[in-house]
Structure formats: C-alpha cells, structure tokens
Amino acid sequence: MTAPLPTGPAAHPGGRIGGFTVLYDAGCPICRAAHHWLAGRPQLVPLTFVPAASPAARRLFPGLDHARTLRDITVVADTGEVYAGDAAWLACLWALADYRALADRLARPDLLPTARRVIGLAAAVRERTRAGGYGEVCADDACP
C-alpha cells in the first residue's frame, strides 16, 4: 500500500497534496530526533507528527497496519496516499523547502538504490537500538 513519491499535482481538491501526517515511533530516540529535525525545517507541505500506534493514529487511520507503523516510518498524505519505509523518508524530504530537489534526485532510478541502502542502514541502527530496550529507558513524554 505504498504510493510512489509525489511528483506533481495529486487528486486533491486543491490539485496538490496539502499536508502529510508522519507516524513515528515516539519511544525511539532516533525517531524523536528525526521528528524534531523535520519539524524544525521550513516546509512546503505541512508535516503533522503523530506517534505511531497511538490512540490518535488509530482514530485517524483505522485501516492502517499499526504494528507495521512502529517498524517503518509511515507517512499519510491528505489525499489518501500512504508511504512507508524509504518512500516515507523521501516524502518527508520532498515536503521540506530546502530538501525537495534532493528528494527528487534521490528518487531517480539511478540514485534510488543508494538512497534505499542509506535509509536501510538507518533503519538497521534503529532496530538495534530498539532491540536494546529503548522503550524501557524512555517510555514517557518527559524524554526529548
């Protein structure tokens, strides 16, 4: 259920994607850092952040596999497209004013394999961190 990276007008009443909801693992230090980094950048497409598998995420997107959203970053466009894994990371970059051109370049067939490897390495580091029990270390909202 992963859509391709947005490249132009989508099937939205305004003709374009109006916003993305980013579902991220709020217990993961790497995911929280990515959330803060993305949120701190100028956005061409507004990003709204919702903890993955949270009551809010389940209410907003009842049809999603919420267990999967904890394994892979998931982005849902207001047009209904769902992006997961590397497509989600590229969609997030595409939403940022200073990174849209980079996202477009990374999505090209000649660079996409490299982008997937880099994103895969980041995901592997995250999984190793997760396996170390980060949830027990930082399970409340007091964590940065």
Buried (B, 14 or more C-beta within 10 A) or exposed (E): EBBEBBEEEBEBEEEBBBBBBBBBBBBBBBBBEBBEEBEEBEBEBEBEBBBBBBEEBBEBBEEBBBEBBBBBBBBBBBBEBBBBBBBBBBBBBBBBEEBBEBBBEBBEEEEBEEBBEEBEEBBEEBEEBBEEEBEEEBEEEEEE
